[in-house]
Amino acid sequence: MGEPRYICIEGVIGAGKTSLARKLGEQLNAQIIYERPEENPFLQDFYQDPQRFAFQTQMFFLLSRYRQQLESFQQPSLFHEYTVSDYLFAKDRIFAHLNLEDRELLLYDKVAKLLEREIPRPDLVVYLQSTPERLMDNIKKRGRTYEKNMSEDYIRALNEAYNKFFFHYNDTALLVINCTLIDFVNNDDDFKELTRQIMRPHSGLEFYSPGQ
């Protein structure tokens, strides 16, 4: 296999996936697909009352991501050899299984299975693995209004759900990166080495633990 052309960056809230997607996309002169959580009108309500607003929040994310993915790949780009996304479409199921009740999840799964058939698969998924403590620290530092009521218990549960999801993930090549001891946002050497690891050929499941 050659170097990946379509790369998805994944990780729990606060892992740095958007920052890495932006830096990697600029480095490669790639088309960049950004998740836009601030456009979800139910998100802030969900963080204040998860049980009441989980289904509306989840369905809005599913349908808006579906539309964005289709629009991004409708026509081959004449100006970009690479595409970098700061989310994997299939990861929406992580939040659904964590937040929805059984009847809601049944309906969600029926819709999601229909939509997933039309979504292009990436050549590589990069999972930025971190600790709940560091994730919470990053969330506090960036100070987004709709995240201010997010609890550490929720982040711990989400972190466990992500780890479980990617432990069983085998749809594409997967690179799991331990981000505990690196700072690819502010340290150029860390970013360069991470880029080198991402852009080499991949197959199956691989791990990279810098600093260990």
C-alpha positions as CSV (number, residue, x, y, z in Angstrom):
1,M,0.0,0.0,0.0
2,G,1.1,3.5,-0.7
3,E,0.7,6.6,1.4
4,P,-2.9,7.4,2.5
5,R,-4.8,9.9,0.4
6,Y,-8.0,10.2,2.6
7,I,-7.2,10.4,6.3
8,C,-9.6,10.7,9.2
9,I,-8.4,12.0,12.5
10,E,-10.4,10.8,15.5
11,G,-10.4,11.1,19.3
12,V,-12.5,12.1,22.3
13,I,-13.5,15.7,22.8
14,G,-10.4,17.6,23.6
15,A,-7.9,15.2,22.0
16,G,-6.8,17.7,19.4
17,K,-8.3,16.1,16.3
18,T,-9.3,19.4,14.7
19,S,-5.9,21.0,15.4
20,L,-4.1,18.0,13.9
21,A,-6.4,17.9,10.9
22,R,-5.8,21.6,10.3
23,K,-2.0,21.4,10.6
24,L,-1.8,18.2,8.5
25,G,-4.2,19.5,5.9
26,E,-2.1,22.7,5.5
27,Q,1.1,20.6,5.4
28,L,-0.3,18.5,2.6
29,N,-2.3,21.2,0.8
30,A,-5.3,18.9,1.4
31,Q,-9.0,19.4,1.2
32,I,-10.0,19.6,4.9
33,I,-13.4,18.4,6.2
34,Y,-14.2,20.0,9.6
35,E,-16.9,18.7,11.9
36,R,-19.0,21.7,12.9
37,P,-20.6,20.9,16.3
38,E,-21.5,24.6,16.9
39,E,-24.0,24.3,14.1
40,N,-26.1,21.8,16.1
41,P,-28.9,23.8,17.7
42,F,-29.5,21.0,20.3
43,L,-26.0,20.6,21.6
44,Q,-25.9,23.1,24.4
45,D,-29.3,21.8,25.6
46,F,-27.9,18.3,25.5
47,Y,-25.0,19.2,27.8
48,Q,-27.5,20.7,30.3
49,D,-30.2,17.9,30.0
50,P,-28.7,14.9,28.2
51,Q,-31.6,12.5,28.7
52,R,-34.1,15.0,27.2
53,F,-32.1,16.2,24.2
54,A,-29.9,13.2,23.3
55,F,-32.0,11.9,20.4
56,Q,-32.5,15.3,18.7
57,T,-28.8,16.0,19.1
58,Q,-27.7,12.7,17.7
59,M,-30.0,12.7,14.6
60,F,-28.9,16.3,13.7
61,F,-25.3,15.2,13.8
62,L,-25.9,12.1,11.8
63,L,-27.8,13.9,9.0
64,S,-25.6,16.9,8.9
65,R,-22.4,14.8,8.7
66,Y,-24.0,12.7,6.0
67,R,-24.8,15.8,3.9
68,Q,-21.3,17.2,4.4
69,Q,-19.6,14.0,3.4
70,L,-21.6,13.6,0.2
71,E,-21.0,17.2,-0.7
72,S,-17.2,16.9,-0.1
73,F,-16.9,13.8,-2.4
74,Q,-19.4,14.5,-5.1
75,Q,-16.7,15.6,-7.5
76,P,-13.0,14.8,-7.4
77,S,-10.9,17.8,-6.3
78,L,-8.8,19.3,-9.1
79,F,-6.7,21.2,-6.6
80,H,-6.1,18.7,-3.8
81,E,-4.3,15.4,-3.9
82,Y,-5.3,14.6,-0.3
83,T,-8.3,14.9,1.9
84,V,-8.1,15.2,5.7
85,S,-11.2,15.0,8.0
86,D,-11.4,15.7,11.7
87,Y,-14.0,13.0,12.2
88,L,-14.9,9.5,11.0
89,F,-18.6,9.2,10.0
90,A,-18.9,5.8,11.6
91,K,-17.9,7.1,15.0
92,D,-21.3,8.7,15.4
93,R,-22.4,5.3,16.7
94,I,-20.2,5.8,19.8
95,F,-22.3,8.7,21.0
96,A,-25.6,7.0,20.0
97,H,-24.9,3.9,22.0
98,L,-23.7,5.9,24.9
99,N,-26.6,8.4,25.0
100,L,-29.7,6.9,23.5
101,E,-32.4,4.7,25.0
102,D,-33.2,1.4,23.5
103,R,-36.1,2.5,21.3
104,E,-34.3,5.6,20.1
105,L,-31.2,3.5,19.3
106,L,-33.2,1.1,17.3
107,L,-34.5,3.9,15.1
108,Y,-31.1,5.5,14.9
109,D,-29.4,2.3,13.8
110,K,-31.9,1.8,10.9
111,V,-31.3,5.3,9.6
112,A,-27.5,5.1,10.1
113,K,-27.1,1.8,8.2
114,L,-28.9,3.3,5.2
115,L,-26.7,6.4,5.2
116,E,-23.4,4.6,5.8
117,R,-23.6,2.8,2.5
118,E,-23.0,6.0,0.5
119,I,-20.1,7.4,2.6
120,P,-16.5,6.9,1.2
121,R,-14.2,5.0,3.4
122,P,-10.9,6.6,4.4
123,D,-7.5,5.0,3.6
124,L,-6.4,5.6,7.2
125,V,-8.0,6.4,10.5
126,V,-5.8,8.1,13.1
127,Y,-7.1,7.6,16.7
128,L,-5.6,10.1,19.1
129,Q,-5.7,8.3,22.4
130,S,-5.4,10.3,25.7
131,T,-6.3,10.3,29.3
132,P,-9.5,11.8,30.8
133,E,-7.4,14.2,32.9
134,R,-5.6,15.6,29.9
135,L,-8.8,15.7,27.9
136,M,-10.6,17.7,30.6
137,D,-7.6,20.1,30.8
138,N,-7.7,20.7,27.1
139,I,-11.5,21.3,27.2
140,K,-11.1,23.9,29.9
141,K,-8.2,25.6,28.1
142,R,-10.2,26.2,24.9
143,G,-13.2,27.5,26.8
144,R,-16.1,26.7,24.4
145,T,-19.4,27.9,25.8
146,Y,-21.3,24.7,24.9
147,E,-18.7,22.5,26.7
148,K,-18.5,24.4,30.0
149,N,-21.0,22.1,31.7
150,M,-19.3,18.9,30.5
151,S,-18.5,16.6,33.5
152,E,-15.4,14.5,34.0
153,D,-17.6,11.4,34.4
154,Y,-19.0,11.9,30.9
155,I,-15.5,12.3,29.5
156,R,-14.4,9.1,31.2
157,A,-17.4,7.2,29.9
158,L,-16.8,8.6,26.4
159,N,-13.1,7.8,26.5
160,E,-14.0,4.2,27.5
161,A,-16.5,4.0,24.7
162,Y,-14.0,5.3,22.1
163,N,-11.4,2.8,23.2
164,K,-13.9,0.0,22.9
165,F,-15.1,1.1,19.5
166,F,-11.6,1.3,18.1
167,F,-10.5,-1.9,19.8
168,H,-13.1,-3.7,17.5
169,Y,-12.6,-1.4,14.5
170,N,-11.4,-3.1,11.3
171,D,-13.1,-1.3,8.4
172,T,-9.9,0.4,7.4
173,A,-6.2,0.8,8.4
174,L,-6.0,2.2,11.9
175,L,-3.1,4.0,13.6
176,V,-3.6,4.5,17.3
177,I,-1.4,7.2,18.8
178,N,-0.7,7.7,22.5
179,C,-0.8,11.5,22.8
180,T,-0.1,11.7,26.5
181,L,3.5,12.7,26.2
182,I,3.5,14.8,23.0
183,D,2.3,18.3,22.0
184,F,1.8,18.3,18.2
185,V,0.1,21.7,18.4
186,N,3.0,23.7,19.9
187,N,6.0,21.5,19.3
188,D,7.2,21.3,15.7
189,D,9.3,18.3,16.2
190,D,6.4,16.3,17.6
191,F,4.2,17.4,14.7
192,K,6.9,16.5,12.1
193,E,7.4,13.0,13.6
194,L,3.6,12.5,13.8
195,T,3.2,13.5,10.2
196,R,5.9,11.0,9.2
197,Q,4.1,8.3,11.0
198,I,0.8,9.1,9.4
199,M,2.0,9.4,5.9
200,R,3.9,6.1,5.7
201,P,2.1,3.0,4.2
202,H,-0.3,1.3,6.7
203,S,-2.2,-1.9,6.9
204,G,-4.4,-3.3,9.7
205,L,-4.0,-2.0,13.2
206,E,-0.8,-0.2,14.3
207,F,0.3,1.6,17.4
208,Y,2.6,4.6,18.0
209,S,3.7,5.6,21.5
210,P,6.2,8.5,21.3
211,G,8.3,9.2,24.4
212,Q,8.0,5.7,25.7
